[in-house]
């Protein structure tokens, strides 16, 4: 099981690996970050439209609170 520190480390590494080709093309880092932020905003909007709550046995997530 992953703890939150490991999860953040893995996620950060994955984001860097996705950004690497753009950095090699001399794209400015602020442009890459803007694209990541837009993707996050789009994802949150899709989740708000499609899902209101997630039920997992023994666990309940209220996505209205999380998002």
Residue pairs with C-beta under 8 A, 6 or more apart in sequence:
2 10
15 36
19 29
19 32
19 36
22 31
22 32
23 29
23 32
44 67
47 63
47 67
48 63
48 67
51 63
52 63
52 64
53 60
53 61
53 62
53 63
53 64
54 60
54 61
54 63
55 61
